[in-house]
Amino acid sequence: MKRVALLGATGSIGRQAIEIVEAHPELELCAAASGSTSLDGVDAPLKQVGGDLTELLDRAQPDVVLNAVVGFAGIHATLWALEHGVDLALANKESLVAAGELALAAMERGGGRILPVDSEHSALYQCLDGSDPEHVQSLVLTGSGGPFRGRTRDELADVSPEQALAHPTWSMGPKITIDSATLANKGLELIEAHFLFDIPYERIEVVLQPTSIVHSLVRFRDGATLAHLGYPDMRVPISYALTYPARAATPVAPLDFSVLTLEFRTPDIETFPMLALAREAGERGGTAPCVFNAANEVAVAAFLAGRLPFLAIAEVVADALARSAGAPARDVQDLLEVDGAARKLAEEGLSVA
């Protein structure tokens, strides 16, 4: 029996994770948490709305933590799992983006293991399958391009939150859906891939695959490229992370190759500059990725609230990055201070964007 602590139980990932747990007798939901939404109907012996997630994890003593918390708030649970040698099924990419160096140090100390839940990183994990890093030429992250793929900047000037939330292939929460529309999500995934797989940024590519059938690819030095294909259904990577190293059955249909066509495009980073800003932040290192993430969270919230135009999201993030030193964080307290300062800079930027 594998005991699962589910953080972010009422979100899109959390609801699908509960479906996976209920379908597999070898999995037991030992704890569930949400930020503010009631957990009525969630069958777990320990339940918590709000509060300190690490205290819940101390009580639950899980075998695996599925961290599906949205945003920087998930960082403490990520570090707890890695410090305690507990498998971390990671859907909260922001915690690894913001605290990459600290997370890797915690993993080395505690012996924890990260099993990525993002479809792209799960795909890379499976394609790599223990390969010697020297054999890898590059990682190729794929993305749908979001609801505005192919549009010009002029066509994006007046888009509404409702339009940005209409993702063409995935059903996700509002924050990640807006990140997909700006390509910030692909930028966060770029930084996450760097930390997960210890691959330098210049060897991580991003391509658009509009149907979201190819979840990512790995190029090897001998000219071979391995790809992970499947319908866009998060139950697949969730199940893989929770039941690893087994591959448990899911109700997801097999691909129908008789009607399958694959198309790839180059991202338009002039129209969607968030991807380039993320790469810049990653290459700067230190706390620059933390600043990118914090400013983006503030800007996305402002856009969803009708306080900021869509195109100004990137302007707010670029300004915060330009005004931040990006010095490395010595510990979590340092990181919290950088996060808070970046949010303040972003809030200041809202008034001039």
N, C-alpha and C positions, 0 to 999 in steps of 0.2 A: 504494500500500500504506500502510495506517494502522497504526502500531505502538502496541499497547495494553499498558500496565502495569496489572496487576490486583492490587489490594491487598485482602486478605480473600477469597482465592481458594477457600477451603474452606467458606465460609458459603453460605447460601441464594442471595444475590445473585451471589456468585462462581461457584457451580456453573452457574447459568443464563447468566452472562456467557460462560463457556467454551463453552457450547452455541451461543451467538450467534456467537462468534468462529469456531468450527469450521465453522459453516454459511455463512460469508461469506469468500470468497477474498481480498477487499480488506482484510480485517483480519488482523493478525498479532500473536500473543501474544508480546511480547518479554520480559516479566518477570512473575513471579507471587510473591506473598508471603502467608503466613498467620501468625497470632499464635503458635500452638503445635502445630497439626496438620500431620502429614506431607503433603508435596506429591507423593508418589509417584503416578504416573499423570497428573500435570499436565505437558503438553508445552510447556515454555518454556525458552529458552536460559539465562535467569537465574532462579533460584529461591531463596527465602529464608524460613526459619522463625524468627520473632522478629527481634530486632535493629533497627537504624536503617533505617527505610524510605527516608529521604531519600538515604542512601548507595546503596541499590539503584536509586533513580530517577536518581541522577547517572550510574551505570554504564549504565543501560538507555537513557537519552535517548529517552523515548517521545513519540509525537504526542498521546496522550491517556492520562490517568491515571483509571482507574475506582477510586475510593476507596470500598470497601465494608467498611472497618474498623469495628468496633463501638465506639461511644463516643468519649470525649475523646481516646483514643489516636490517632485519625485526623487530629488537627489539624496536625501537622508536614507530612504529605503534602499536605494541602489547601493550606497556605501555600507549599510548594515549587512546586506546579503553577502557582499564580497568579503567584508571583514570576518563574517561568521562561517565562511566556507560553504555557504548555501547556494544552490543553483539559482541563478537570476534569469528568469524569462523576461527579457527587457523589451517593453513596448514604449517606454518613456525615453525616447532618444535624447531629449533635452538634458537629462542628467549626465549622460556621457559626453555630450557636446560641451556642456559648461564645466564639467569636472573631470575631463578625460584623464589628465595626469594623476589626479588624486584617486580616481577610480582604479586605474591600473596599479597604483601603489597598494591600495587596499586589497586588490585581488591577489597580488603577490604575497602580501602578509597573511591573508586569511585562507587563500586557496580556493576562493569562490570561482565559479565558472559562469560566463555569460552565454546564454542561448538566445540569440536575437529573435524577436517576434515581428519586427518590421518585415514585410514581405520581401523587400529587396535584400536585406541583410541575411535573412533566413536563406534566401536563394544563394547568396554568395557563400555562406557557411556550408551549405550542402554541396555546391560545386567544388569548393576547395577541398573538403573532406580530408583534412590532414595533410594536404600537399606541402611539399617543401617550399617555403617562401621564395627560394632562389629559382624555382621553376615557373613562378608566376610573372608574366609580363605586365599585366594590368587588370584592374577590376573595372567592370562596366556597369554602372548603376542605370537602371531604366526608370522612366517616368512617363505618365500619360500626357503631361503638358497641361493638365487641368482644363477648366471650362473655357479659357480664353486663348488656347493654343492657336497661333496663326493670326491673331489680331495685332494691329498696330497700336502705338502709344496713344494716338488720337482717338482710337476706338475704345480705349480703356479709361478715358478721362472721367467719364460719368457713370461707370458701372456701379451697381448697388451691391450691398451684402447679399441680397437674395440671389442675384445673378452669380456672384462668386461662390456661393454655397452649392450651386447646381453642378456637382462633379459628374463627369461623363461616364465613369466606370466604377468608382468606389463609393461605398456608403460609409462615411466617417463622421467624427465629431466636428463641430464648427471651426475650432482653431486649426486643426490639421488640414481641413478642407480649404481654408483661406491660404494657408501655407502652400498648398498644392497649386492654388491659382497664381501665387506670386513666384513660384519656384523656390521659395524659402525652404520648403520641406525637403526638396532635393539637395539644397545646400546643407541643411542639418544632417541629412543622410550621408553626404560626402564627408563631413567631419567625423560622424559616427563610424563610418567605414575605416577611416584612417586609424582610429583608436582600436577598433575591434580586431583588425587584421594586420596592423603594423605595416601598412603600405604607405609610402610617401604620396603626397597629394598629386605630384606630377604623373603618377601611375594610376590615378583614379579618374575614369572618364564618366561622362553623363550623356546619355542619349534619350530621345523621346521615342516611346513605343505606344502609340495612341490607344491601342485596344487593351493594354495592360495584361497581355498574355505572357510575354517574356518578362520575368521578374528581376532578372539581372544575369550577367554573364561574367566569365573569367577567361581572359586570354592567357595562354601559356607560351613559354619561350620557343616551343617547337612548332608554333603556328596553329595549334589546336585551340578552339574556343568552345567552352562548355556553357550551356545555357539552362536555366531552370524555367520551365513553362507550366502554365496552369491557368484556369479561370481565376479572375480576381475575387478571391474569397478568403477572408482572413482566418477562417477556421483551419485552413491548412497549416500556415506557420504557427498558429497558436497550439494546435495539436502536436506538431513536431517538437515544439519547445517543451511542452508539458509531459510528453511521453518519451522523450529522448532517453536512450538511443533507439528505442523501438519506433516503428512507424505504424501508429494505430490507424484503423479505418476511420474515414470521415464520410459524410453523405454527399461530398462534392463530386459532381459528374466528371468522368474522364473527358479529355479534349476530343472534339470531333474534327479530325484532320481533313475530312472531306470538304469542310467549309472554311478552313483556317487560312488566313493570309496574314503575313507579317510585314509591317512597315516601320522603318526607323527614320528619325529626323534629328537634326542638330538643334539644340536649344537656342533660342533667340535671347542672348544675354543682354542685348541693348534694350529690348522692350521689357525684359524681365531681369533686372540687374541683381536681384537678391541672390541668385546662384553665384555670380561673380563675387559679390560681397562676402558670402560665406567662404568661398575658396580663399579670398584675401585674408579673412579672419583666421582661418585654419593655418595658413602659411605663416602668419605673424606669430601664432602660438601664444603661449602665456594665457592670459585671461581674455584675449580678444574674442575667442568663440563664446565665452560667457557673456560678454558685452553684446555680441550679435544676437544671441538668444534672448537676453533680457529686453533689449530695445525692440526686437521683433514682437515679443509677447505684448508689450505696451502698445505698439502701433497696431497690431491686429485687433486688440480689444477696442481701441479707439475707432478703427474702421467699422467693426461690427456694431458699435454704438452710434454710428453716424457722425462721429467727430472728426474723421480724417478721410480724405479721398483715397481711393485705391492706390494710385500711383505714388502718393506721398508716403506710403509704408516704407518703401526703399529709401526715400530721402531721410526719414527719421532715423533709420538704422545706420545709414552712411554717416550722418552727422554724429551720432553717438560713438561710432567707431573712430572717427577722426579726432574726437575730443577725449578719448580714453588712452591711458598709457599702455594698458594691456600687460602689465608686469605679471609674472607668474604668481600663483597663489600658494602660500606655504601650507595652508590648512583650510578646513571648511569655513572657519570664521572669516578668513581673508576673502574667500569666494563669495560669501554672503554680503560682505561689504562692497565688493566689486559689482555684484548683481544689483544691490540697492542703488549704488551710485549711477549705474547705467540706466536704470529705470527712471531715475530723476532727470538724467540728461534727455532721455526719450520724451518724458512728459514736457520738458522745456521745449523740445523740438516740435511738439504738436502745435504749439501756438504760432510757430513761424512757417510750418509746412503748408 
